[in-house]
Amino acid sequence: MEYAALVDVYRRLDATASNNEKTAILAGTFADADADHLPLLVTLVRGSVFAAWEPDELGVSSSLATDAVVRATGVDADRVAAWEEASGDLGNAAARAAENATQQTLFSTPLDVRSVVETFRETAGYEGAGSQGRRVDAVANLLSRADPEEARYVVRTTLGHLRVGVGEGTVRDAIALAFLTDLDPTDPDSVSDLPDGAVASVERAHQVTNDFRVVATTARDAGETGLADLDVELFRPVGAMLARKADSLAAGVDAVAPAGSALLEHKYDGARVQVHKRGEEVRVFTRRLADVTAQFPDLVAAVREGVSADACILDGEAVGVDPDTGRPVPFQEFSRRIKREHDVRELVEAIPVALYCFDCLVVDGESLLDAPLDERLARLDAVLDPVPGDIERAAHVRPGGEADAEAFYREAVDAGHEGVMLKNLEATYQPGRRVGTMMKVKPTMETLDLVVPRAQRSSGRRSDYLGRLFLACYDAEADAFREVGRLSTGYTDEELEALTARLEPLVEGREGPILDVRPEVVLEIEYEEIQASTEYDSGFALRFPRFLRVREDLAPTDADTLDRVTDRYESQSA
């Protein structure tokens, strides 16, 4: 399949705002694809060449992609930068550079989809000295064979921002329409007639595989029966089941388990991890499906010592521990363990990790996703040989009443943990879903009014909008704004579109994908905690900030001050 044919699909997707039309475009494309290209297309239409659980960073920054454009076209870097600034998109700049190329490659062969995918996958694996230069050469080679439209999408795929408005739900529905119905896959009206069962079959299959390549191929070859047979596999992580937030402890217990079958667990301030083990091989995945095994050799050793099953998948929380006090360290400090890829041993000693297990998804080839939590916990206890301080069962209680629950909650908070989890013991495990049978209770905090000084575009279906916003408080003494974190949640689509419309005219410059914004828009932000941080110039970072509303009534200098943020931080430990 020539890459130009895929680019035509991208152009058609970009030309419509209708999700039904986008779904029909994809369904027709998938239905027409041959066996070799279908698994490539279902990831490429979202600007990736990987499954959700595979490493998805090509290692090509905006500046390296610019170098590749310059090398392939001979156009001056300053002109490319000017075109990017004018359009806000390096892909558009690459298209203009290709139109104005001062050099051409003789006898170049047209791009095809497979060669583009293979190049990108190889590029992601480059390591060591000279790897950046090799990445630039690889992208430049693709661009030298591309026409202007192809260049636009080669660069966008390189940067992981395709900007055609296709999310996971669109791909899911397109697979169902293409392979699980007798409807016309190219008719947008067919999308409204999609059977719920067909969509649910694709969604469930993706939840347990996190791989649309497998899902699409199975749907085409074996239909809903084949999709139903797909299940969790070792070393292919499933999406974590997520909790909702309870307004209060009593309300949460009543909502989760009205019949009384409730379990309370400590809610740890760490990183949600999924541990896969077969024999001596252990791999660790984050909630975002990233493989962080190399960053946690101490956790791997603890699993080998403390888990007796030959093969299993465990769900738990990795918590950083202060080696002097034995108390948990703030997540902002512990997160350095997750980000560190080199000199890991130094951080292992400075911030050792404890693993608190609270679920068991697979044991010796048997999937437990459809088993009730009570049974899954029994299987967890059977395979777990606790090593205190290294690997243990999450602290838990089955409360006899409200007083027991409140005492356990206070115990968790006093021990430095975030609060408690409330779980229904009869509930099954639902990968990738936020469920009402599991809730979290944490101390509530007030809101802050903060200014937006920088912004970045979202990914996926929201990639046209500025949905990743830097937040800043006002330093009255210096008459400056000090950043306290980044925001990416809490907006509706309509709110995000309106915010983008307000922020785009305020853009004053850019550094890679990050736009400098004139600090005029004030937002009211909800958050769960303020932590000390060296990442931001305020010295603090908000944990889990969430958008509430635009403060139309506030000028930028009316935003909350650095002194107020400092007072809030200090009051947390008072």
MARDOTI-359762 format. One line per 5 residues: their letters; for each residue x, z, y of C-alpha. Coordinates in Angstrom, 1 decimal, padded with zeros to 4 digits. Example, Ala and Ser with C-alpha at 12.3 -4.5 7.8 and 13.67 -1.06 7.14 Angstrom:
as = 012.3 007.8 -004.5 ~ 013.7 007.1 -001.1
END
This chain:
meyaa = 000.0 000.0 000.0 ~ 001.5 -001.0 003.3 ~ 001.8 001.7 005.9 ~ -000.1 -000.5 008.4 ~ -003.2 -000.1 006.3
lvdvy = -003.0 003.7 006.5 ~ -002.3 003.5 010.3 ~ -005.6 001.5 010.5 ~ -007.3 004.5 008.9 ~ -005.7 006.8 011.4
rrlda = -006.9 004.7 014.3 ~ -010.5 004.6 013.0 ~ -010.4 008.4 012.6 ~ -009.0 008.9 016.1 ~ -011.7 006.6 017.5
tasnn = -014.7 008.7 016.5 ~ -015.6 012.3 017.3 ~ -018.3 012.4 014.6 ~ -017.2 014.4 011.6 ~ -019.7 012.5 009.4
ektai = -018.0 009.2 010.4 ~ -014.5 010.7 009.7 ~ -015.7 011.9 006.3 ~ -017.1 008.5 005.4 ~ -013.8 006.8 006.6
lagtf = -011.8 009.1 004.3 ~ -014.3 008.8 001.4 ~ -014.1 005.0 001.5 ~ -010.3 005.1 001.7 ~ -010.0 007.5 -001.3
adada = -012.5 005.5 -003.4 ~ -010.5 002.3 -002.9 ~ -007.1 003.9 -003.5 ~ -005.3 003.3 -006.8 ~ -004.0 006.1 -009.1
dhlpl = -000.5 006.1 -007.5 ~ -001.7 006.3 -003.9 ~ -004.7 008.6 -004.0 ~ -002.5 011.8 -004.3 ~ -000.4 010.6 -001.4
lvtlv = -003.3 009.8 000.9 ~ -005.2 013.1 000.6 ~ -002.2 014.9 002.2 ~ -001.1 012.2 004.6 ~ -004.5 012.1 006.3
rgsvf = -003.7 015.6 007.5 ~ -000.2 014.7 008.6 ~ 001.6 016.1 005.6 ~ 003.4 015.0 002.5 ~ 003.1 018.3 000.7
aawep = 000.4 020.5 -001.0 ~ -000.6 023.6 001.0 ~ 001.7 025.9 -001.1 ~ 004.8 023.7 -000.9 ~ 007.4 024.0 001.9
delgv = 005.9 021.9 004.7 ~ 008.6 021.9 007.3 ~ 010.6 018.7 007.5 ~ 013.2 020.4 009.7 ~ 012.8 017.8 012.4
sssla = 012.2 019.4 015.9 ~ 010.8 017.5 018.8 ~ 014.3 017.0 020.2 ~ 015.6 015.6 016.9 ~ 012.5 013.3 016.7
tdavv = 013.3 012.1 020.2 ~ 016.9 011.4 019.1 ~ 015.5 009.3 016.3 ~ 013.3 007.3 018.7 ~ 016.2 006.6 020.9
ratgv = 018.4 005.6 018.0 ~ 015.8 003.3 016.5 ~ 014.7 001.6 019.7 ~ 017.7 001.8 022.1 ~ 015.4 003.1 024.8
dadrv = 017.0 005.7 027.1 ~ 016.1 009.3 026.3 ~ 015.0 010.0 029.8 ~ 012.4 007.2 029.6 ~ 011.1 008.6 026.3
aawee = 010.9 012.1 027.8 ~ 009.0 010.8 030.8 ~ 006.5 009.0 028.6 ~ 006.1 012.1 026.5 ~ 005.4 014.2 029.6
asgdl = 002.9 011.8 030.9 ~ 000.9 011.6 027.7 ~ 001.7 015.1 026.2 ~ 002.5 013.4 022.9 ~ 005.9 012.3 021.6
gnaaa = 004.0 009.9 019.2 ~ 002.6 008.0 022.2 ~ 006.1 007.9 023.7 ~ 007.5 006.5 020.4 ~ 004.8 003.8 020.5
raaen = 005.9 002.8 024.0 ~ 009.5 002.9 023.1 ~ 008.8 000.6 020.2 ~ 007.1 -001.8 022.5 ~ 010.1 -001.8 024.9
atqqt = 012.8 -001.7 022.2 ~ 016.2 -003.1 023.3 ~ 017.4 -003.5 019.8 ~ 015.8 -004.9 016.6 ~ 016.7 -004.6 013.0
lfstp = 017.1 -008.0 011.4 ~ 015.3 -008.8 008.1 ~ 013.6 -005.4 007.9 ~ 010.9 -005.0 005.3 ~ 007.5 -003.7 006.3
ldvrs = 006.9 000.0 005.9 ~ 004.9 001.1 002.8 ~ 003.2 004.4 002.2 ~ 005.3 005.4 -000.8 ~ 008.6 004.9 001.0
vvetf = 007.4 006.9 004.0 ~ 006.4 009.8 001.7 ~ 009.6 009.7 -000.3 ~ 011.7 009.6 002.9 ~ 009.9 012.7 004.4
retag = 010.2 014.6 001.1 ~ 013.9 013.9 000.9 ~ 014.3 014.9 004.5 ~ 012.8 018.3 003.9 ~ 015.4 019.0 001.3
yegag = 018.5 018.3 003.4 ~ 020.7 021.4 003.8 ~ 024.1 022.3 005.0 ~ 026.5 020.7 007.4 ~ 025.3 017.4 008.8
sqgrr = 021.7 017.9 007.6 ~ 020.3 017.5 011.2 ~ 022.1 014.2 011.6 ~ 020.8 013.0 008.2 ~ 017.3 013.9 009.3
vdava = 017.6 011.9 012.5 ~ 019.0 008.9 010.6 ~ 016.1 009.1 008.1 ~ 013.4 009.1 010.7 ~ 015.2 006.5 012.8
nllsr = 015.3 004.2 009.7 ~ 011.6 004.5 009.4 ~ 011.1 003.8 013.1 ~ 013.4 000.8 013.1 ~ 011.0 -000.8 010.6
adpee = 007.8 000.3 012.4 ~ 005.6 -001.6 014.9 ~ 004.4 000.5 017.9 ~ 001.3 001.8 016.2 ~ 003.2 002.7 013.1
aryvv = 005.9 004.4 015.2 ~ 003.2 006.6 016.8 ~ 002.1 008.0 013.5 ~ 005.5 008.2 011.9 ~ 006.5 010.6 014.7
rttlg = 003.3 012.5 014.6 ~ 003.7 013.1 010.9 ~ 007.3 014.0 011.4 ~ 006.2 016.8 013.8 ~ 003.2 017.8 011.7
hlrvg = 000.6 017.0 014.4 ~ -001.4 013.9 013.4 ~ -004.1 014.4 016.1 ~ -006.9 012.6 014.4 ~ -009.2 015.6 013.9
vgegt = -009.2 015.9 010.1 ~ -009.5 019.4 008.6 ~ -009.6 020.8 005.1 ~ -013.4 020.7 005.1 ~ -013.4 017.0 006.0
vrdai = -011.1 016.1 003.1 ~ -013.1 018.3 000.7 ~ -016.4 016.5 001.6 ~ -014.7 013.1 001.4 ~ -013.5 013.8 -002.1
alafl = -017.0 014.9 -003.2 ~ -018.6 011.9 -001.6 ~ -016.0 009.4 -003.1 ~ -016.1 010.7 -006.7 ~ -019.0 013.1 -007.4
tdldp = -022.0 011.2 -006.2 ~ -023.7 007.8 -006.4 ~ -024.0 007.6 -002.6 ~ -022.3 004.9 -000.5 ~ -019.0 006.6 000.4
tdpds = -018.6 004.4 003.5 ~ -021.9 005.3 005.0 ~ -021.8 008.3 007.4 ~ -025.5 009.0 006.6 ~ -024.4 009.7 003.0
vsdlp = -022.5 012.8 004.2 ~ -025.8 014.6 005.1 ~ -027.1 013.9 001.6 ~ -024.1 015.4 -000.2 ~ -025.3 017.8 -002.9
dgava = -024.2 021.4 -002.4 ~ -023.0 021.6 -005.9 ~ -020.6 018.7 -005.5 ~ -019.0 020.2 -002.4 ~ -018.8 023.6 -004.0
svera = -017.0 022.1 -007.1 ~ -014.3 020.6 -004.9 ~ -014.0 023.7 -002.7 ~ -013.6 026.0 -005.7 ~ -011.1 023.7 -007.3
hqvtn = -009.0 023.7 -004.1 ~ -009.2 027.4 -003.8 ~ -007.6 027.9 -007.2 ~ -005.0 025.1 -006.8 ~ -004.4 024.7 -003.1
dfrvv = -003.5 021.1 -003.9 ~ -005.8 018.3 -002.9 ~ -003.7 015.9 -004.9 ~ -004.7 017.6 -008.1 ~ -008.3 018.1 -006.9
attar = -008.8 014.4 -005.9 ~ -007.3 013.0 -009.1 ~ -009.3 015.4 -011.3 ~ -012.5 014.6 -009.4 ~ -011.9 010.9 -009.9
daget = -010.9 011.1 -013.5 ~ -013.1 013.9 -014.9 ~ -015.8 014.7 -012.3 ~ -017.3 018.1 -011.8 ~ -016.6 019.1 -015.4
gladl = -012.9 018.5 -014.9 ~ -012.9 020.4 -011.6 ~ -014.5 023.4 -013.3 ~ -011.7 023.5 -015.8 ~ -009.0 023.8 -013.1
dvelf = -007.8 027.4 -012.8 ~ -005.0 029.4 -011.3 ~ -001.5 028.7 -012.6 ~ 001.7 030.6 -012.5 ~ 004.0 029.7 -009.6
rpvga = 001.2 027.8 -007.8 ~ -000.3 030.4 -005.5 ~ -004.0 030.8 -004.8 ~ -005.5 031.6 -001.5 ~ -005.8 035.4 -000.9
mlark = -009.3 036.9 -000.8 ~ -009.8 038.3 002.6 ~ -011.7 041.3 004.0 ~ -014.2 041.6 006.8 ~ -013.9 044.3 009.5
adsla = -016.3 047.3 009.3 ~ -017.6 048.9 012.5 ~ -017.1 052.3 011.0 ~ -016.2 054.0 007.7 ~ -019.7 055.0 006.8
agvda = -021.1 051.6 007.7 ~ -018.4 049.9 005.7 ~ -019.0 051.9 002.5 ~ -022.7 051.2 002.7 ~ -022.2 047.5 003.3
vapag = -019.5 047.0 000.5 ~ -021.1 049.0 -002.2 ~ -024.7 050.2 -001.5 ~ -025.1 051.3 -005.1 ~ -022.1 053.6 -004.9
salle = -019.4 051.6 -006.8 ~ -016.9 051.8 -004.0 ~ -013.1 052.1 -004.1 ~ -011.0 053.2 -001.1 ~ -007.4 052.2 -000.7
hkydg = -004.7 052.7 001.9 ~ -004.4 049.7 004.2 ~ -000.7 049.1 004.6 ~ 001.0 047.7 007.6 ~ 003.0 045.1 005.8
arvqv = 002.9 041.5 004.5 ~ 000.3 040.4 002.0 ~ 002.1 039.0 -001.0 ~ 001.3 037.3 -004.3 ~ 003.8 038.0 -007.0
hkrge = 004.1 035.5 -009.9 ~ 006.1 036.6 -013.0 ~ 007.1 034.8 -016.3 ~ 009.8 036.6 -018.2 ~ 012.6 037.2 -015.8
evrvf = 011.5 034.6 -013.3 ~ 009.7 036.1 -010.3 ~ 008.5 034.4 -007.2 ~ 006.9 035.9 -004.1 ~ 004.4 034.1 -001.9
trrla = 002.9 035.1 001.4 ~ -000.7 035.0 002.4 ~ 000.1 031.6 004.0 ~ 001.4 030.4 000.6 ~ 005.1 030.3 001.8
dvtaq = 007.7 031.1 -000.9 ~ 009.7 034.0 000.3 ~ 011.4 035.0 -002.9 ~ 014.9 034.5 -001.5 ~ 014.1 037.0 001.3
fpdlv = 013.1 039.8 -001.0 ~ 015.6 040.3 -003.8 ~ 014.8 044.0 -003.9 ~ 011.1 043.2 -004.5 ~ 012.0 040.8 -007.3
aavre = 014.2 043.5 -008.9 ~ 011.3 046.0 -008.6 ~ 008.9 043.6 -010.3 ~ 011.3 043.0 -013.2 ~ 011.7 046.7 -013.7
gvsad = 008.1 047.9 -013.1 ~ 005.9 045.2 -014.5 ~ 005.7 045.0 -018.3 ~ 003.6 041.9 -018.7 ~ 005.6 038.8 -019.7
acild = 003.4 036.6 -017.5 ~ 001.1 037.7 -014.7 ~ 000.0 037.2 -011.1 ~ -000.3 040.4 -008.9 ~ -001.8 040.8 -005.4
geavg = -000.3 043.4 -003.2 ~ 001.3 044.5 000.1 ~ 005.0 044.5 000.8 ~ 005.8 047.3 003.2 ~ 009.0 047.9 005.1
vdpdt = 010.3 051.5 004.8 ~ 012.5 053.5 007.1 ~ 015.4 054.5 004.7 ~ 015.9 057.8 006.7 ~ 012.3 059.0 006.9
grpvp = 010.6 057.2 004.1 ~ 007.8 056.2 006.5 ~ 006.6 052.7 007.0 ~ 008.2 050.7 009.8 ~ 006.0 048.7 012.2
fqefs = 005.2 045.2 011.0 ~ 006.9 043.6 014.0 ~ 010.2 045.1 012.8 ~ 009.5 044.4 009.1 ~ 008.6 040.8 009.9
rrikr = 012.3 040.1 010.3 ~ 012.6 040.3 006.5 ~ 010.1 037.5 006.1 ~ 011.8 035.3 008.7 ~ 015.4 035.9 007.6
ehdvr = 016.8 033.1 005.4 ~ 020.5 034.0 005.7 ~ 022.5 037.3 005.4 ~ 019.5 038.8 003.6 ~ 021.4 041.6 002.1
elvea = 022.0 043.2 005.5 ~ 018.3 043.5 006.1 ~ 017.6 044.7 002.6 ~ 019.7 047.7 003.3 ~ 018.4 048.3 006.8
ipval = 014.7 047.8 005.9 ~ 014.1 048.3 002.2 ~ 010.7 047.2 000.9 ~ 008.1 048.9 -001.2 ~ 005.4 046.9 -003.1
ycfdc = 001.9 048.4 -003.3 ~ -000.1 046.5 -005.9 ~ -003.9 046.4 -005.6 ~ -005.1 043.5 -007.8 ~ -004.3 041.5 -010.9
lvvdg = -005.3 037.8 -011.1 ~ -003.7 036.7 -014.3 ~ -002.2 038.4 -017.4 ~ -000.4 036.5 -020.2 ~ -002.3 033.3 -019.6
eslld = -005.7 034.9 -019.1 ~ -007.3 034.3 -015.7 ~ -009.2 037.3 -014.3 ~ -010.7 035.7 -011.2 ~ -014.2 036.0 -012.7
aplde = -013.7 039.6 -014.0 ~ -015.1 042.5 -011.9 ~ -012.5 044.4 -009.8 ~ -012.8 047.5 -012.1 ~ -011.6 045.4 -015.0
rlarl = -008.9 043.8 -013.0 ~ -007.6 047.2 -011.9 ~ -007.6 048.4 -015.5 ~ -005.4 045.4 -016.5 ~ -003.2 046.1 -013.5
davld = -002.7 049.7 -014.6 ~ -001.9 048.5 -018.1 ~ 001.0 046.2 -017.0 ~ 002.4 048.4 -014.1 ~ 005.1 051.0 -014.8
pvpgd = 005.4 052.5 -011.3 ~ 008.9 053.0 -009.8 ~ 008.2 055.4 -006.9 ~ 009.4 053.9 -003.6 ~ 009.9 050.5 -005.1
ieraa = 006.7 049.4 -006.8 ~ 003.5 051.4 -007.1 ~ -000.3 051.1 -007.3 ~ -001.8 051.2 -003.9 ~ -003.0 054.8 -003.1
hvrpg = -006.8 054.9 -003.9 ~ -009.8 057.1 -004.4 ~ -013.4 056.8 -005.6 ~ -015.0 059.0 -003.0 ~ -017.7 061.5 -004.1
geada = -019.3 061.4 -000.7 ~ -018.7 060.8 003.1 ~ -016.4 063.8 003.4 ~ -014.1 062.5 000.7 ~ -014.0 059.1 002.3
eafyr = -013.2 060.5 005.8 ~ -010.5 062.8 004.4 ~ -008.8 059.8 002.6 ~ -009.0 057.7 005.8 ~ -007.4 060.5 007.8
eavda = -004.7 060.8 005.2 ~ -003.9 057.1 005.4 ~ -003.7 057.1 009.2 ~ -001.6 060.3 009.3 ~ 000.9 058.7 006.8
ghegv = 001.5 055.8 009.2 ~ -000.7 053.3 007.6 ~ -003.3 051.0 009.3 ~ -006.4 052.6 007.8 ~ -008.3 051.9 004.6
mlknl = -009.7 049.1 002.5 ~ -013.2 049.4 001.1 ~ -013.9 047.5 -002.1 ~ -016.8 046.9 -004.4 ~ -015.7 047.6 -008.0
eatyq = -018.1 045.1 -009.4 ~ -017.0 042.1 -007.3 ~ -015.1 039.1 -008.7 ~ -012.0 037.6 -006.9 ~ -012.9 034.8 -004.6
pgrrv = -009.7 033.0 -003.5 ~ -009.4 031.9 000.1 ~ -012.7 033.5 001.1 ~ -013.5 036.3 003.6 ~ -016.0 038.4 001.6
gtmmk = -018.4 041.1 002.3 ~ -017.5 043.0 -000.9 ~ -014.2 044.0 000.7 ~ -013.9 045.4 004.2 ~ -011.2 047.1 006.3
vkptm = -011.5 050.1 008.6 ~ -008.9 050.7 011.3 ~ -008.7 052.7 014.5 ~ -010.3 050.7 017.3 ~ -008.5 050.0 020.6
etldl = -009.4 048.9 024.1 ~ -008.9 045.4 025.4 ~ -006.4 043.9 027.8 ~ -006.7 041.3 030.5 ~ -003.8 038.9 030.2
vvpra = -002.5 035.6 031.7 ~ -001.6 032.4 029.9 ~ 001.9 031.2 030.9 ~ 002.6 028.8 028.1 ~ 000.5 027.0 025.5
qrssg = 000.8 024.9 022.3 ~ -001.6 022.6 020.5 ~ -003.4 023.9 017.4 ~ -003.0 022.2 014.0 ~ -005.6 020.6 011.7
rrsdy = -009.0 019.6 013.1 ~ -008.2 021.5 016.3 ~ -005.0 019.6 017.0 ~ -006.4 018.1 020.2 ~ -006.8 021.5 021.8
lgrlf = -004.5 024.1 023.3 ~ -005.3 026.8 020.8 ~ -001.9 028.6 020.5 ~ -001.6 030.5 023.8 ~ 001.2 032.8 025.0
lacyd = -000.1 036.0 026.7 ~ 001.5 037.8 029.6 ~ 000.9 041.0 031.6 ~ 001.8 041.4 035.3 ~ 005.1 043.0 036.3
aeada = 004.1 044.2 039.8 ~ 007.6 045.4 040.6 ~ 009.2 042.1 039.9 ~ 006.2 040.0 040.9 ~ 006.5 038.2 037.5
frevg = 004.6 037.8 034.3 ~ 006.0 039.3 031.0 ~ 004.9 037.9 027.7 ~ 003.3 040.3 025.1 ~ 002.4 037.9 022.3
rlstg = 000.6 034.8 021.2 ~ -003.1 034.2 020.6 ~ -004.7 031.7 018.1 ~ -008.0 033.3 017.0 ~ -011.4 034.3 018.3
ytdee = -012.5 031.1 019.9 ~ -015.5 028.9 019.0 ~ -014.9 025.2 019.1 ~ -016.8 025.0 022.4 ~ -014.7 027.8 024.0
lealt = -011.5 026.2 022.8 ~ -012.5 022.9 024.3 ~ -013.3 024.5 027.6 ~ -010.1 026.5 027.6 ~ -008.1 023.3 027.0
arlep = -009.8 021.5 029.9 ~ -008.9 024.4 032.2 ~ -005.3 024.6 031.0 ~ -004.2 021.0 030.8 ~ -004.3 020.4 034.6
lvegr = -002.1 023.5 035.0 ~ 000.8 022.1 032.8 ~ 004.0 022.0 034.8 ~ 006.5 021.1 032.1 ~ 007.4 021.4 028.4
egpil = 010.0 022.4 026.0 ~ 009.4 020.7 022.7 ~ 005.8 021.3 021.6 ~ 005.4 024.2 024.0 ~ 003.9 023.5 027.5
dvrpe = 004.7 025.5 030.6 ~ 001.4 026.4 032.3 ~ 000.9 027.6 035.8 ~ -000.3 031.2 035.3 ~ -003.8 031.1 036.7
vvlei = -006.2 031.7 033.7 ~ -006.9 035.3 032.8 ~ -008.3 036.1 029.3 ~ -009.8 039.3 027.9 ~ -008.0 040.1 024.6
eyeei = -008.9 042.4 021.8 ~ -006.0 043.7 019.7 ~ -005.3 046.2 016.9 ~ -002.0 047.6 018.0 ~ 000.9 047.3 020.5
qaste = 004.4 047.3 018.9 ~ 007.9 047.4 020.3 ~ 009.4 043.9 020.2 ~ 012.5 042.1 021.3 ~ 010.8 038.7 020.9
ydsgf = 009.0 038.9 024.2 ~ 010.4 039.8 027.6 ~ 007.9 042.7 028.1 ~ 009.5 044.5 025.2 ~ 006.1 044.7 023.4
alrfp = 004.0 042.5 021.1 ~ 000.3 042.7 020.4 ~ -000.6 042.8 016.7 ~ -003.6 040.5 015.8 ~ -004.7 039.6 019.3
rflrv = -008.2 038.0 019.5 ~ -009.9 036.1 022.3 ~ -013.0 037.7 023.8 ~ -013.7 035.8 027.0 ~ -012.3 034.2 030.2
redla = -012.1 036.6 033.1 ~ -013.5 034.4 035.8 ~ -013.6 037.4 038.2 ~ -009.8 038.1 038.0 ~ -006.9 036.6 039.8
ptdad = -003.6 036.4 037.9 ~ -002.2 039.4 039.7 ~ -005.3 041.4 038.7 ~ -004.3 041.2 035.1 ~ -003.2 044.3 033.3
tldrv = 000.2 045.4 034.3 ~ 003.4 046.1 032.3 ~ 003.0 049.7 033.2 ~ -000.4 049.8 031.7 ~ 000.8 048.1 028.5
tdrye = 003.6 050.7 028.3 ~ 001.2 053.5 028.7 ~ -001.0 052.1 025.9 ~ 001.9 051.8 023.6 ~ 003.1 055.4 024.2
sqsa = -000.5 056.7 023.8 ~ -000.7 055.3 020.3 ~ 001.8 057.9 019.0 ~ 000.6 060.8 021.3
END
